[in-house]
Amino acid sequence: MRIIAGSLRRRTLEAPAGLATRPTSDRLRETLFNVLAPRIEGAHFLDLYAGSGAVGIEALSRGAKTATFIERAPAALKVLRGNLARLGVTAAFHVHPGNVGAYLRKARPGDAGFDVVFLDPPYDEENEYGATLDLLGGAASGLLAEHAVVIAEHRRKEKLRETCGRLARTRLLEQGDAALSFYEVD
């Protein structure tokens, strides 16, 4: 894995060993950030189920103002922190160890004003998609800045709901076995 563009371009990233964490491929990350390009500069980016941190670090490399990483797996947290340190990223990020649902339920409206939220739960935890999107479209919607976008990476064959509370899907991109569902506040 590598950073595709920006100030950290071509730098490599480590990934946690084993199959519990499935990093977003370089190709899919490139597609994602081509779509997000007009939104990234100066954005507050929330990387849920962060794993190695590849997506949030890519956002920082491309000019995001901040990146907040939420991850509960100890092995992934160790790799995430190691990637940040190895790349010399010393500011503009927060790492919150723990459960995504707990983080979203504790957050208060106006706490962050995230412009871009990316979620990529482990594929074997399919229930996390609906639960997380429901929180972001409901009780935790105060975390979203005006005109925020929420993106869920999922299996292509797994169909996510069109609406989740106040969130409505605006775009679906499919690439190989993966898909990206883009949501905005309705």
C-alpha positions, 0 to 999 in steps of 0.5 A: 500500500502507498499514498497515491497523491499529495504531500506524502505521495509514493510513501508506503504504508503498513497493513495489519497482518491477517484477514481481520483488516481489509485495507482499501485498495490503492485503485479504489482509494484513487477513485474515491479521492478523484470524486472527493477532490473538490471537497478535500482541501481544508476538510475535517475528515472522519475515518471510521473503522480506520484500520491502517489509516490509509484513507485518512492519511491519504486525505491529510496528504491531499490537504485535509485540515484534520483527520480523526481515526476511530479504530478498536482493534489493538493490532490495527491501532498499533499499525495506524500509529506506526504509519503516522509516525513513520510518515512524520505526521505529527499534527492535524490528527486524532486517534480514538481507540474504541468502538465506532458506535460508542464514539458516535453516540458520545459525540455532541452536536457541533463537536467536530463538523466533519466535512467527509466521513468514510466508513469501512467496517469489516465485511463480516460485520455487515450489521455495522453498516446500517447501525453506523449510517443510522447514527450518522443520519440520526442521533449523530447527525450533528457531527456533520458539517453543512453539505457533508458527504458520508461514504461507505465502502462495501461489497459490491453484492451487498446492497445498502439502503437508499436512505438512513435517517436524514442521509440519502444515497446520491451516488454508487460507484462499483469497482471490482468486488467493491462498491462505494455508496455516497450519502448526503443529508437529505 
